[in-house]
């Protein structure tokens, strides 16, 4: 075999050698390549179990970024008064209790006096409530007022039915007549405040109904008819006494046309006479 032939064979069949070094310094694959990034860490960190699940720096970096975002969205538990104040402010608490905008329905304003509302604001501010939370509690209280009023109204209806049965059993066929008499007495002798009182549970007391029934028995038709135009909240007997008092007082404006109270005095006397004698 000639030298040329040997050269050709050597060229055609070159021997490929395995380079043990790669561009990154190692050709080791698999676990060795995955763990290579930890080689620059201190030994205690290299063997830390926390890092064993990370194959490379990129996966570790992604995890760290994600965790930082999660931690940034969490609110730390406050330990000092200063930290509580800062937290409450971030959650929407106003700087001062007077800054709360409380929404109370006009239909329920009588149930929320100013002092109670201000005290409530002070407590709400102390415990860190924001304006929405305060009004949520106000709405709850409004509903409670309605519920309580409903129970009261229901109780009044039940009591009224009981009293009606009691009076029907006692009066028998005279029940309707006596109720009409009591109604007339209220119209003649009563006023707005009395009517409001009678709408409450007090108006269901049988003794009160009987009293007005007896008073109504003495009410004439003329007295009842003239009650509509008579604004004086006095009984005919009291009206008669007032007439006598005016007539015995020579200095009363009723007798002095030049007195600025003369015309009102005349109107008062007219109504007093209607109360006693009817519209004649």
MODELLER restraints for C-alpha pairs under 7 A, 6 or more apart:
rsr = mdl.restraints
at = mdl.atoms
rsr.add(forms.Gaussian(group=physical.xy_distance, feature=features.Distance(at['CA:20:A'], at['CA:26:A']), mean=6.77, stdev=0.5))
rsr.add(forms.Gaussian(group=physical.xy_distance, feature=features.Distance(at['CA:20:A'], at['CA:27:A']), mean=5.88, stdev=0.5))
rsr.add(forms.Gaussian(group=physical.xy_distance, feature=features.Distance(at['CA:21:A'], at['CA:27:A']), mean=5.47, stdev=0.5))
rsr.add(forms.Gaussian(group=physical.xy_distance, feature=features.Distance(at['CA:34:A'], at['CA:55:A']), mean=5.16, stdev=0.5))
rsr.add(forms.Gaussian(group=physical.xy_distance, feature=features.Distance(at['CA:34:A'], at['CA:56:A']), mean=6.20, stdev=0.5))
rsr.add(forms.Gaussian(group=physical.xy_distance, feature=features.Distance(at['CA:35:A'], at['CA:55:A']), mean=6.82, stdev=0.5))
rsr.add(forms.Gaussian(group=physical.xy_distance, feature=features.Distance(at['CA:37:A'], at['CA:56:A']), mean=6.49, stdev=0.5))
rsr.add(forms.Gaussian(group=physical.xy_distance, feature=features.Distance(at['CA:37:A'], at['CA:57:A']), mean=6.91, stdev=0.5))
rsr.add(forms.Gaussian(group=physical.xy_distance, feature=features.Distance(at['CA:38:A'], at['CA:46:A']), mean=5.61, stdev=0.5))
rsr.add(forms.Gaussian(group=physical.xy_distance, feature=features.Distance(at['CA:39:A'], at['CA:46:A']), mean=6.97, stdev=0.5))
rsr.add(forms.Gaussian(group=physical.xy_distance, feature=features.Distance(at['CA:54:A'], at['CA:60:A']), mean=5.83, stdev=0.5))
rsr.add(forms.Gaussian(group=physical.xy_distance, feature=features.Distance(at['CA:78:A'], at['CA:84:A']), mean=5.35, stdev=0.5))
rsr.add(forms.Gaussian(group=physical.xy_distance, feature=features.Distance(at['CA:88:A'], at['CA:128:A']), mean=5.22, stdev=0.5))
rsr.add(forms.Gaussian(group=physical.xy_distance, feature=features.Distance(at['CA:91:A'], at['CA:130:A']), mean=6.81, stdev=0.5))
rsr.add(forms.Gaussian(group=physical.xy_distance, feature=features.Distance(at['CA:92:A'], at['CA:130:A']), mean=4.92, stdev=0.5))
rsr.add(forms.Gaussian(group=physical.xy_distance, feature=features.Distance(at['CA:93:A'], at['CA:128:A']), mean=5.97, stdev=0.5))
rsr.add(forms.Gaussian(group=physical.xy_distance, feature=features.Distance(at['CA:93:A'], at['CA:129:A']), mean=5.69, stdev=0.5))
rsr.add(forms.Gaussian(group=physical.xy_distance, feature=features.Distance(at['CA:93:A'], at['CA:130:A']), mean=4.11, stdev=0.5))
rsr.add(forms.Gaussian(group=physical.xy_distance, feature=features.Distance(at['CA:93:A'], at['CA:131:A']), mean=6.75, stdev=0.5))
rsr.add(forms.Gaussian(group=physical.xy_distance, feature=features.Distance(at['CA:94:A'], at['CA:100:A']), mean=6.76, stdev=0.5))
rsr.add(forms.Gaussian(group=physical.xy_distance, feature=features.Distance(at['CA:94:A'], at['CA:130:A']), mean=6.77, stdev=0.5))
rsr.add(forms.Gaussian(group=physical.xy_distance, feature=features.Distance(at['CA:97:A'], at['CA:121:A']), mean=5.40, stdev=0.5))
rsr.add(forms.Gaussian(group=physical.xy_distance, feature=features.Distance(at['CA:97:A'], at['CA:122:A']), mean=5.54, stdev=0.5))
rsr.add(forms.Gaussian(group=physical.xy_distance, feature=features.Distance(at['CA:97:A'], at['CA:125:A']), mean=5.57, stdev=0.5))
rsr.add(forms.Gaussian(group=physical.xy_distance, feature=features.Distance(at['CA:100:A'], at['CA:131:A']), mean=5.82, stdev=0.5))
rsr.add(forms.Gaussian(group=physical.xy_distance, feature=features.Distance(at['CA:101:A'], at['CA:131:A']), mean=6.66, stdev=0.5))
rsr.add(forms.Gaussian(group=physical.xy_distance, feature=features.Distance(at['CA:102:A'], at['CA:135:A']), mean=5.96, stdev=0.5))
rsr.add(forms.Gaussian(group=physical.xy_distance, feature=features.Distance(at['CA:103:A'], at['CA:135:A']), mean=6.45, stdev=0.5))
rsr.add(forms.Gaussian(group=physical.xy_distance, feature=features.Distance(at['CA:124:A'], at['CA:134:A']), mean=6.86, stdev=0.5))
rsr.add(forms.Gaussian(group=physical.xy_distance, feature=features.Distance(at['CA:156:A'], at['CA:200:A']), mean=6.99, stdev=0.5))
rsr.add(forms.Gaussian(group=physical.xy_distance, feature=features.Distance(at['CA:156:A'], at['CA:201:A']), mean=5.39, stdev=0.5))
rsr.add(forms.Gaussian(group=physical.xy_distance, feature=features.Distance(at['CA:159:A'], at['CA:204:A']), mean=6.67, stdev=0.5))
rsr.add(forms.Gaussian(group=physical.xy_distance, feature=features.Distance(at['CA:160:A'], at['CA:204:A']), mean=5.43, stdev=0.5))
rsr.add(forms.Gaussian(group=physical.xy_distance, feature=features.Distance(at['CA:163:A'], at['CA:204:A']), mean=6.40, stdev=0.5))
rsr.add(forms.Gaussian(group=physical.xy_distance, feature=features.Distance(at['CA:163:A'], at['CA:206:A']), mean=6.12, stdev=0.5))
rsr.add(forms.Gaussian(group=physical.xy_distance, feature=features.Distance(at['CA:167:A'], at['CA:175:A']), mean=6.93, stdev=0.5))
rsr.add(forms.Gaussian(group=physical.xy_distance, feature=features.Distance(at['CA:168:A'], at['CA:175:A']), mean=5.65, stdev=0.5))
rsr.add(forms.Gaussian(group=physical.xy_distance, feature=features.Distance(at['CA:178:A'], at['CA:213:A']), mean=5.30, stdev=0.5))
rsr.add(forms.Gaussian(group=physical.xy_distance, feature=features.Distance(at['CA:179:A'], at['CA:213:A']), mean=6.40, stdev=0.5))
rsr.add(forms.Gaussian(group=physical.xy_distance, feature=features.Distance(at['CA:181:A'], at['CA:213:A']), mean=5.01, stdev=0.5))
rsr.add(forms.Gaussian(group=physical.xy_distance, feature=features.Distance(at['CA:181:A'], at['CA:216:A']), mean=4.16, stdev=0.5))
rsr.add(forms.Gaussian(group=physical.xy_distance, feature=features.Distance(at['CA:181:A'], at['CA:217:A']), mean=5.57, stdev=0.5))
rsr.add(forms.Gaussian(group=physical.xy_distance, feature=features.Distance(at['CA:182:A'], at['CA:209:A']), mean=6.57, stdev=0.5))
rsr.add(forms.Gaussian(group=physical.xy_distance, feature=features.Distance(at['CA:182:A'], at['CA:212:A']), mean=4.37, stdev=0.5))
rsr.add(forms.Gaussian(group=physical.xy_distance, feature=features.Distance(at['CA:182:A'], at['CA:213:A']), mean=3.87, stdev=0.5))
rsr.add(forms.Gaussian(group=physical.xy_distance, feature=features.Distance(at['CA:182:A'], at['CA:215:A']), mean=7.00, stdev=0.5))
rsr.add(forms.Gaussian(group=physical.xy_distance, feature=features.Distance(at['CA:182:A'], at['CA:216:A']), mean=5.07, stdev=0.5))
rsr.add(forms.Gaussian(group=physical.xy_distance, feature=features.Distance(at['CA:184:A'], at['CA:216:A']), mean=5.51, stdev=0.5))
rsr.add(forms.Gaussian(group=physical.xy_distance, feature=features.Distance(at['CA:184:A'], at['CA:219:A']), mean=6.92, stdev=0.5))
rsr.add(forms.Gaussian(group=physical.xy_distance, feature=features.Distance(at['CA:184:A'], at['CA:224:A']), mean=6.43, stdev=0.5))
rsr.add(forms.Gaussian(group=physical.xy_distance, feature=features.Distance(at['CA:185:A'], at['CA:212:A']), mean=5.71, stdev=0.5))
rsr.add(forms.Gaussian(group=physical.xy_distance, feature=features.Distance(at['CA:185:A'], at['CA:215:A']), mean=5.75, stdev=0.5))
rsr.add(forms.Gaussian(group=physical.xy_distance, feature=features.Distance(at['CA:185:A'], at['CA:216:A']), mean=4.30, stdev=0.5))
rsr.add(forms.Gaussian(group=physical.xy_distance, feature=features.Distance(at['CA:185:A'], at['CA:219:A']), mean=6.68, stdev=0.5))
rsr.add(forms.Gaussian(group=physical.xy_distance, feature=features.Distance(at['CA:186:A'], at['CA:212:A']), mean=6.92, stdev=0.5))
rsr.add(forms.Gaussian(group=physical.xy_distance, feature=features.Distance(at['CA:187:A'], at['CA:227:A']), mean=6.78, stdev=0.5))
rsr.add(forms.Gaussian(group=physical.xy_distance, feature=features.Distance(at['CA:188:A'], at['CA:224:A']), mean=6.10, stdev=0.5))
rsr.add(forms.Gaussian(group=physical.xy_distance, feature=features.Distance(at['CA:188:A'], at['CA:227:A']), mean=5.68, stdev=0.5))
rsr.add(forms.Gaussian(group=physical.xy_distance, feature=features.Distance(at['CA:189:A'], at['CA:233:A']), mean=6.66, stdev=0.5))
rsr.add(forms.Gaussian(group=physical.xy_distance, feature=features.Distance(at['CA:189:A'], at['CA:234:A']), mean=6.14, stdev=0.5))
rsr.add(forms.Gaussian(group=physical.xy_distance, feature=features.Distance(at['CA:189:A'], at['CA:235:A']), mean=5.17, stdev=0.5))
rsr.add(forms.Gaussian(group=physical.xy_distance, feature=features.Distance(at['CA:190:A'], at['CA:233:A']), mean=6.49, stdev=0.5))
rsr.add(forms.Gaussian(group=physical.xy_distance, feature=features.Distance(at['CA:191:A'], at['CA:233:A']), mean=5.61, stdev=0.5))
rsr.add(forms.Gaussian(group=physical.xy_distance, feature=features.Distance(at['CA:197:A'], at['CA:203:A']), mean=6.56, stdev=0.5))
rsr.add(forms.Gaussian(group=physical.xy_distance, feature=features.Distance(at['CA:222:A'], at['CA:278:A']), mean=5.35, stdev=0.5))
rsr.add(forms.Gaussian(group=physical.xy_distance, feature=features.Distance(at['CA:223:A'], at['CA:275:A']), mean=6.69, stdev=0.5))
rsr.add(forms.Gaussian(group=physical.xy_distance, feature=features.Distance(at['CA:223:A'], at['CA:278:A']), mean=5.29, stdev=0.5))
rsr.add(forms.Gaussian(group=physical.xy_distance, feature=features.Distance(at['CA:226:A'], at['CA:274:A']), mean=6.71, stdev=0.5))
rsr.add(forms.Gaussian(group=physical.xy_distance, feature=features.Distance(at['CA:226:A'], at['CA:278:A']), mean=6.03, stdev=0.5))
rsr.add(forms.Gaussian(group=physical.xy_distance, feature=features.Distance(at['CA:226:A'], at['CA:279:A']), mean=6.15, stdev=0.5))
rsr.add(forms.Gaussian(group=physical.xy_distance, feature=features.Distance(at['CA:230:A'], at['CA:271:A']), mean=5.72, stdev=0.5))
rsr.add(forms.Gaussian(group=physical.xy_distance, feature=features.Distance(at['CA:232:A'], at['CA:271:A']), mean=6.88, stdev=0.5))
rsr.add(forms.Gaussian(group=physical.xy_distance, feature=features.Distance(at['CA:236:A'], at['CA:275:A']), mean=5.25, stdev=0.5))
rsr.add(forms.Gaussian(group=physical.xy_distance, feature=features.Distance(at['CA:236:A'], at['CA:276:A']), mean=4.63, stdev=0.5))
rsr.add(forms.Gaussian(group=physical.xy_distance, feature=features.Distance(at['CA:239:A'], at['CA:272:A']), mean=5.22, stdev=0.5))
rsr.add(forms.Gaussian(group=physical.xy_distance, feature=features.Distance(at['CA:239:A'], at['CA:275:A']), mean=6.46, stdev=0.5))
rsr.add(forms.Gaussian(group=physical.xy_distance, feature=features.Distance(at['CA:239:A'], at['CA:276:A']), mean=6.38, stdev=0.5))
rsr.add(forms.Gaussian(group=physical.xy_distance, feature=features.Distance(at['CA:240:A'], at['CA:276:A']), mean=6.21, stdev=0.5))
rsr.add(forms.Gaussian(group=physical.xy_distance, feature=features.Distance(at['CA:243:A'], at['CA:269:A']), mean=6.88, stdev=0.5))
rsr.add(forms.Gaussian(group=physical.xy_distance, feature=features.Distance(at['CA:243:A'], at['CA:272:A']), mean=6.77, stdev=0.5))
rsr.add(forms.Gaussian(group=physical.xy_distance, feature=features.Distance(at['CA:246:A'], at['CA:252:A']), mean=6.49, stdev=0.5))
rsr.add(forms.Gaussian(group=physical.xy_distance, feature=features.Distance(at['CA:253:A'], at['CA:259:A']), mean=5.84, stdev=0.5))
rsr.add(forms.Gaussian(group=physical.xy_distance, feature=features.Distance(at['CA:253:A'], at['CA:261:A']), mean=5.69, stdev=0.5))
rsr.add(forms.Gaussian(group=physical.xy_distance, feature=features.Distance(at['CA:253:A'], at['CA:262:A']), mean=4.76, stdev=0.5))
rsr.add(forms.Gaussian(group=physical.xy_distance, feature=features.Distance(at['CA:253:A'], at['CA:265:A']), mean=6.31, stdev=0.5))
rsr.add(forms.Gaussian(group=physical.xy_distance, feature=features.Distance(at['CA:254:A'], at['CA:262:A']), mean=5.14, stdev=0.5))
rsr.add(forms.Gaussian(group=physical.xy_distance, feature=features.Distance(at['CA:254:A'], at['CA:265:A']), mean=5.14, stdev=0.5))
rsr.add(forms.Gaussian(group=physical.xy_distance, feature=features.Distance(at['CA:254:A'], at['CA:266:A']), mean=5.86, stdev=0.5))
rsr.add(forms.Gaussian(group=physical.xy_distance, feature=features.Distance(at['CA:256:A'], at['CA:262:A']), mean=6.24, stdev=0.5))
